[in-house]
Each structure stands twice: as structure tokens, then as C-alpha cells.
């Protein structure tokens, strides 16, 4: 495979007040092209997080979205640091290298909850933090990706479980 198939995640968006960390797998093509989390217009992430924190993030510019999440104690990152992947589907992730989740978790004194955005994030992430799992509330969420075809109302209901952790 060529190097153009090697994808890298973004830096974590966290601060010392982060109580809830939402972990995705690896940014998709649109997000990588635009240099921002959840850039694909059909990805429901910003709508779902709006429901969780009670602030409409969708009309905000990207920097304001991040600032608002941080102000509500919510951080973002990915479980995979880099991988080879053709396209955006998690099923195409190959030869991945994981992020240092234990290191990040230890740097967040207020962290109580991790929400895994999708099955791949949960599978990879749980392995990395197995020794810390009893100290945190771990919530597996249906993927916000349009590739995961669950009805939005059902996704919303599942994501509302994050409200208690804010």
C-alpha cells in the first residue's frame, strides 16, 4: 500500500476540566481533508453532542464548537494514532498504531467517563485501557457516522446516556 493510504489522527482536544472524553476510531477522509473532527455533513456527531450538552453546536464555526465542548467538560480524541486505510470505513483500517490513551487519561484529573463513538473505537480503546476500566464509566455508543444506518432518534437516545457524566 502507498503512503497516501496512511492516515493520522488529530491532537486531542482536552483540558484539565475534561470530565467526559469521546473517542472515535480515526478521522475519515473529509475530516482529514478539512483538518477538523467530524467534518462530513452527514455525520451526526455535532447534532448528537448538541443534545448531550444542551447547546446547539451545529451552526457554530469549528473553533467555537471545540471551545463550547471544552467549556462543558467534554474532550475529543481517537483511539488510533495512525493506520493504513483506503477510504473512510473502519472496516478498511489496517496496520494501526494506537494512541497512548492511558497516558492521556492519567493527565486528566477530572475525567470520569469515556464514550466510544462506534464499535471499532470501543474494541480498540477497551484493550488499551483495560487496567483503568474499573476507575471510569465506559459507554459504548452507536457510531455517529452515516455509514452506521441506525435511525437518528435511536442514536440520540443512546448518546443521551452521556448527559450524566457532564
Backbone torsions as a table, in degrees:
resi	resn	phi	psi	omega
1	UNK	NA	148.1	-178.6
2	UNK	-83.3	163.7	180.0
3	UNK	-65.1	-22.6	179.0
4	UNK	-65.9	-17.1	176.9
5	UNK	-86.8	-8.1	178.2
6	UNK	-81.0	121.1	-177.6
7	UNK	-113.2	145.3	179.1
8	UNK	-125.2	145.6	-179.7
9	UNK	-78.3	173.9	175.7
10	UNK	-90.1	169.0	173.4
11	UNK	-66.7	153.0	176.5
12	UNK	-66.2	148.0	174.4
13	UNK	-109.5	97.1	-176.9
14	UNK	-148.2	166.0	169.5
15	UNK	-148.9	175.5	-177.0
16	UNK	-62.1	-14.0	-179.0
17	UNK	-95.7	3.3	-178.9
18	UNK	-64.3	117.9	178.0
19	UNK	-102.8	-28.5	-178.6
20	UNK	-124.6	126.7	177.6
21	UNK	-115.8	119.4	177.5
22	UNK	-98.6	120.8	-176.7
23	UNK	-110.4	122.9	171.9
24	UNK	-94.4	-172.2	178.8
25	UNK	-89.7	-66.9	-178.0
26	UNK	-160.8	136.3	-178.6
27	UNK	-56.7	143.6	176.9
28	UNK	-78.7	177.2	-176.2
29	UNK	-55.8	-47.8	-178.3
30	UNK	-62.7	-43.6	179.1
31	UNK	-63.5	-43.8	178.7
32	UNK	-62.9	-41.4	-179.7
33	UNK	-63.9	-36.4	-177.4
34	UNK	-95.0	-8.6	178.3
35	UNK	67.6	34.7	179.4
36	UNK	-148.9	148.0	179.0
37	UNK	-62.8	138.9	171.4
38	UNK	51.6	53.4	-176.8
39	UNK	-81.7	-21.5	-178.8
40	UNK	-65.2	125.4	-175.4
41	UNK	-60.2	-27.1	-179.5
42	UNK	-87.4	-6.2	175.9
43	UNK	-75.0	129.6	-173.4
44	UNK	-86.1	6.5	-174.1
45	UNK	-53.3	-50.9	-175.0
46	UNK	-66.9	-34.9	174.3
47	UNK	-64.8	-47.6	-177.7
48	UNK	-63.4	-42.7	178.1
49	UNK	-68.0	-30.8	174.4
50	UNK	-59.4	-41.5	179.2
51	UNK	-66.0	-37.4	-178.4
52	UNK	-68.8	-46.7	-174.3
53	UNK	-93.5	-10.9	178.4
54	UNK	78.7	21.1	177.4
55	UNK	-131.7	132.1	-179.3
56	UNK	-75.5	104.9	-179.7
57	UNK	-83.3	-22.8	-171.5
58	UNK	-56.4	-47.1	-177.7
59	UNK	-77.9	-7.9	-176.7
60	UNK	-76.7	151.4	171.1
61	UNK	-68.0	155.7	-174.3
62	UNK	-53.9	-48.5	179.7
63	UNK	-59.3	-36.5	178.7
64	UNK	-69.0	-33.8	176.1
65	UNK	-60.7	-47.9	-178.9
66	UNK	-64.4	-43.9	178.9
67	UNK	-60.1	-41.8	-179.5
68	UNK	-66.4	-43.0	176.6
69	UNK	-58.3	-49.0	-179.6
70	UNK	-60.4	-38.9	178.8
71	UNK	-64.5	-23.0	178.4
72	UNK	-99.5	13.5	176.2
73	UNK	77.0	20.7	-177.0
74	UNK	-110.1	130.8	176.4
75	UNK	-117.5	164.6	-179.4
76	UNK	-132.5	145.0	169.2
77	UNK	-167.5	-175.1	178.3
78	UNK	-126.8	152.2	179.7
79	UNK	-78.2	-24.6	-177.8
80	UNK	-104.9	125.8	179.0
81	UNK	-77.0	-45.6	177.9
82	UNK	-159.1	156.1	-179.2
83	UNK	-164.3	167.7	168.8
84	UNK	-93.8	132.2	179.5
85	UNK	-156.7	128.3	173.7
86	UNK	-92.7	114.5	-177.9
87	UNK	84.7	-156.2	-173.5
88	UNK	-112.9	-8.3	-175.1
89	UNK	-72.6	136.5	177.0
90	UNK	-60.3	-31.2	-179.1
91	UNK	-64.5	-15.6	179.0
92	UNK	-94.5	2.3	-179.8
93	UNK	-71.6	127.2	179.9
94	UNK	-134.1	153.5	173.1
95	UNK	47.8	55.1	-176.6
96	UNK	-89.0	154.9	172.0
97	UNK	-119.3	128.7	-175.6
98	UNK	-81.2	152.7	171.4
99	UNK	-73.8	162.4	178.0
100	UNK	-84.8	75.4	179.3
101	UNK	-63.6	-43.5	178.5
102	UNK	-57.8	-40.9	178.3
103	UNK	-61.8	-44.1	179.1
104	UNK	-65.5	-45.5	-178.7
105	UNK	-58.1	-43.2	-179.9
106	UNK	-65.7	-21.0	179.8
107	UNK	-88.9	-0.6	-176.6
108	UNK	-115.1	90.3	-173.6
109	UNK	-64.6	-24.6	-177.3
110	UNK	-93.7	-4.2	-173.8
111	UNK	-64.0	128.1	176.8
112	UNK	-123.0	-24.7	-170.4
113	UNK	-138.9	140.8	171.0
114	UNK	-120.5	128.8	173.8
115	UNK	-107.3	123.4	178.6
116	UNK	-94.5	117.2	-179.3
117	UNK	-83.5	86.0	176.9
118	UNK	105.0	164.6	-174.7
119	UNK	-65.2	-41.9	-178.9
120	UNK	-65.4	-43.4	178.2
121	UNK	-59.4	-42.6	-180.0
122	UNK	-66.1	-44.7	-177.4
123	UNK	-63.2	-50.2	-178.8
124	UNK	-70.7	-43.3	-176.9
125	UNK	-66.2	-43.1	-179.5
126	UNK	-60.3	-36.6	178.2
127	UNK	-62.9	-39.2	-176.1
128	UNK	-71.3	-30.4	-174.0
129	UNK	-114.5	23.2	-176.7
130	UNK	-53.4	-38.6	-178.1
131	UNK	-75.8	-14.9	-179.4
132	UNK	-104.8	-4.9	-171.0
133	UNK	-59.6	-33.2	-178.0
134	UNK	-75.8	-9.6	178.9
135	UNK	-94.9	-8.5	-173.5
136	UNK	-129.6	155.3	171.3
137	UNK	-88.9	115.8	-178.6
138	UNK	-106.0	124.9	-177.3
139	UNK	-123.3	120.4	176.0
140	UNK	-89.7	123.8	-175.6
141	UNK	-110.1	149.4	170.9
142	UNK	-65.8	141.3	-177.4
143	UNK	-57.9	139.9	176.2
144	UNK	-79.0	-6.8	-178.3
145	UNK	-66.4	144.8	175.1
146	UNK	-66.7	-17.3	178.4
147	UNK	-69.4	-23.1	176.1
148	UNK	-92.8	111.4	-163.7
149	UNK	-89.6	18.0	173.8
150	UNK	-61.8	145.3	178.6
151	UNK	-59.0	142.4	-178.3
152	UNK	-57.9	-38.8	179.2
153	UNK	-61.1	-37.3	177.9
154	UNK	-70.5	-41.1	176.5
155	UNK	-60.4	-45.7	-179.4
156	UNK	-57.4	-45.9	-179.3
157	UNK	-59.2	-43.6	179.2
158	UNK	-66.5	-42.1	-178.0
159	UNK	-68.3	-25.3	179.5
160	UNK	-63.8	-15.4	174.4
161	UNK	-60.5	-21.3	179.4
162	UNK	-73.4	-18.4	-178.0
163	UNK	-55.9	-39.8	-176.3
164	UNK	-64.8	-20.4	-175.7
165	UNK	-92.1	-4.6	-176.4
166	UNK	-83.0	NA	NA
